[in-house]
Amino acid sequence: MGVATTQDTRERIIVPGPAGFHPPSAAQLGVSLPDPGQGLFYGLLEPNEEKVIEEMARKMLTSPNATIFPGPLVLWAWNEHAVEKAKATLEIAAQVPDVMIIPMPDYRPKYPKIDPEEVINPNHPNLTIWGNKIEACIFIGVHCHYANLTLKMIRAGTNCCTMAICAEQGHEDAMLTIRDSDTAKLKRVAQIFKRVREEMGIKLPDNGENVRFTGTQSKVHGGKTHTNPLSFMPSAAGVGSAAAFGHSAEHMKREG
C-alpha cells in the first residue's frame, strides 16, 4: 500500500523560504487553525491529520540534516505526564536515521553568542538552522507564543521546512502541524513514522544508534558520532536543573 497524500490541489500557502524580511503572517495570508482531528498541510486545512503526519515523516526521512527541537514542556521532568511525553518524543526520533536532536531549554536570548550545535533559541532560531544546514525540523513541547515567534523567523530567513506537533491548537506558521498532541498521539506519530519509513524502504542501523550528534554534542560524549535515543529515556519526574534556566513548576502549570 502506498503512502497517502493529500488530494487538495490548491496552491500551497506556507512553504519553505526564505520569505524575506518581515513577511506576512500565516493569519494575514488567510490560514486558520485546524479543528480537532485535522491538521495544516502547507497552510491548507487537511481533514485527516494522519496525512499531515505522513508528510512530516517523508520530509524528515528525506531532507538534509533533519532535526527535532524539544522544548521545556518535554525537556524537564515536571511531572509524570511530561516524562511520558518525553519518552514518546524519543520514540519518534528513533524512527529517523541520522536525525539530530537540539534542545530549546530556555526562552531568554543567548547573547553575545549562541552555539548553534548546542541549543536553538526562539529569539534567533535562524542561527541554529543556518549553523547546522537544517532543511526540515519538528518542534515539540515549546510554549505556543514562543513557537509562533520561532516559526515566523525561520520562514523569513531560511529554506527549512518547519513542522509543529502541538499540545494545543496547532501553529499556522508551520508548514505542517497537528494539534492536541498528548502522549497517546505522540506514540501514534512514532508508529506512522515507522510505517512510512518501512514503505519507503529506509532502514535503521542495526545497533539502534540513529541519532547523530552535533559537533558540540560529540565532544561531550567522548567523540561518539551517533547514539540510541531510547537509551536516554527519563525515569522519574523532578524539577532537576530547570531552575537554572529560570523555569518553575508553577510557570509550567500556568503556561503548559
N, C-alpha and C positions, 0 to 999 in steps of 0.2 A: 504494500500500500504506500502510495506516495505521500509526501508531506503536504498537508493542506495549505493553501494560500488564499489570501483574501480575493473575493470576486469584485471588489469595488474598483471601478475603472476611472474614478475621479482623479484629478491631478493631486499628487501629494502636497501637503501644505508645509509641514515641519520636516525639513530634511537637513542632512549634514551641511555645515557651512564651508568656509567662513561666510557668514551673512553680512559682515561689515559692522562698522561702529554703530552701536545703539539701534539695532534692527527692531522692527515692530514685534511686540509680544505675540504669543500664540493667540491670546484672547482678542487682541486687535485684529488678527487675521481670521477671526470667526471660529476658532477652535473652542469647543466646550468640553467639560469634563464628562467622562463616561458614567453611566448608571451601573449599579451592581450587576456583575456578570459580563459587563462589556469592557472594552479596552480602547486605547487610541493607537491607530496604525498610521504613523506619519501625519498626525493631525486629523485623520478621518475616524469617525466613530465606527468601531468594529463590534457588531453584536455578540460575537463569540470570542471571549478573551483567550481561549486556547489558541486561536490563530495568531494572536499577538505574541503569545509565549513561544510558539513555534518559530516566528520570525526572530524573536530575541535569540533563540538558540542558534539559528542559522547565522546571524550576524556575529555572535560570539565565537562560533566554531570556524568562521572563515575570514575574520578581519584581523589585520596585523595588530599584535600586542593588546589583545582583548584583556580587559581589566574589570575586576569587581571592586567597588568602593563602598565598604561598610561604614556606616555612621554610628554615632554614640548609642542609638537605640538598640543596636546589636553588638557593639563593641564591648560595652560594660555590662557586667552581670548584676543588673539592678534587682532582678527578681527571677523566679523560675521561668516566667514567660520569656524574658529576654534571653535567658540561657537556651531555651528550646529554639527560639528563632535564630540564634547564632549557630546552633548545630545544623539547622535546616539550610542556612546560608552556605555553610561549608559543604553540604551535600550538593548544592548547585555547583559550587566551584569544582567539586570532584568530577564533574562530567565534561569539563572543558580542557582539552590538552593545552599545555603551555600558558594557561591563564595566569595573570598576575592578580594579587590582592594588595591594594594600597589603601590604608585606612584614612578616614576623616575623624580623628579623635577629638578635635577641638574646632570651634567656630571662630575664634579670635584670629585676626590677621597675623601671619607669621612674618615679622619684619625683624631685621633688614633683609633676611634672605631665607628662602624655603628650600629644603632638599626635596626635589620632586620625586626622588626614589624612596622617600620615607613616608610622606603624607600628601594628601590633597586638602586644600583649604577653600572654603566657599567664596572667599574674597578675591582670590586669584587662581581659580582652578585651571585656567589655560596653561599655567606654568608647568603643572604636572602632566597635562595632556601633551604639550609640546615636548617636555623633557624626556618622556618615555615613548613618544611617537605612537600614542594610543589612538586607534581608529574605531573602537567600539568599547562601550563601558556600561555597567549596570550600577545604579545607586540603590542601596538597601539600608534602611534604618537611619536615614537623615531626616531631621525635622523639616516639615514641608516648606516653611518660609526660606530656609537655607538651601534646600534642594532647588527651589524655583530660581533663586539667585544664581546658583551654580549652573543650572541648565541653560539659562539665558546667556551667560558669559561664554560657555563652551560653544554654543551655536553661533555666537557672534564672531569668535576668533579662531575656531579650529574646524577640521573636517571630520570630527569624531561623531559617530552615531551614538546618541545617548538613549539609555533605557532606564526607567524608574519602576521599581517594584515597591509600591506604596501601601502603607497600612491604612491610609485614609481614602481620599477620593481620586487619587491619581495626579499626574502632573502634565498639564497641557503643553509645556515647553519641552518635554521629552519627545523624541521621535517615536518611541514605543513605551507604553505604560499600561499597567494594570493596577487595580485598586483592592482595598480590603484584604491585604495580604497578611493573614495570620500564619501561625506555624503550619497549619494543615495546607494552606495554599502554597507556601514556600516549598513544602515537600512535594506537592503536585508539580510545581515548576521544575524541580530536580528530576522528577520522573519523565516529564515531557522532554527536557533536555536530553535525557538518556535515550529516549525513543528516537528523537530527531538525529542524534549523533549516530546511532546504530543504523538508521535508514540511510544516512549519508556515507556509511562505511568508514567512519573515522574511529580509530582505536585509541584506547588509553594505554599508557605504559604499563608493562607487566608488574612493576614494583609499586604502582599506585602513586608515584611521585609526579603528578601532573601540574602542580602549581609552580610557576617559575619565579624565582627570587629576583628582585631588582638588585642592582649593584650594591646598594647600601644594605639591603636585607641579607645578601650573600656574605658580606663582611661580618655581620652579626652572628651568622650561623656557620662560621668557620670555613667559608669558601664554598659551601654547597650551592648548587645552582637550582635545584628543584626540591620540593617536599610533598608529602602526602597531606592534604588538608584535613583529612579525618583524624590525623594524629594530634591535631590541635583542639580537639573537641573540649569545650569547657565542661566542668564537672559540678560546680555549685554556684549559687548566687552570692554576691557580696560586692560592696561598692569598690573595694580594692583601691587602685591608684587613680580612679576617675576624679577624685577631688583635686588632684594636682592640675587638672585641666579645667578647673572652675565649674565642674558639674556637681550636682547633688541629687539624691534620690527624689527629693521634693520637686525639683525642676523637671525631672523626667516624668513624674506623675502628672504634673500640670500641663506639660507640653506634648507628651507622647500619647 
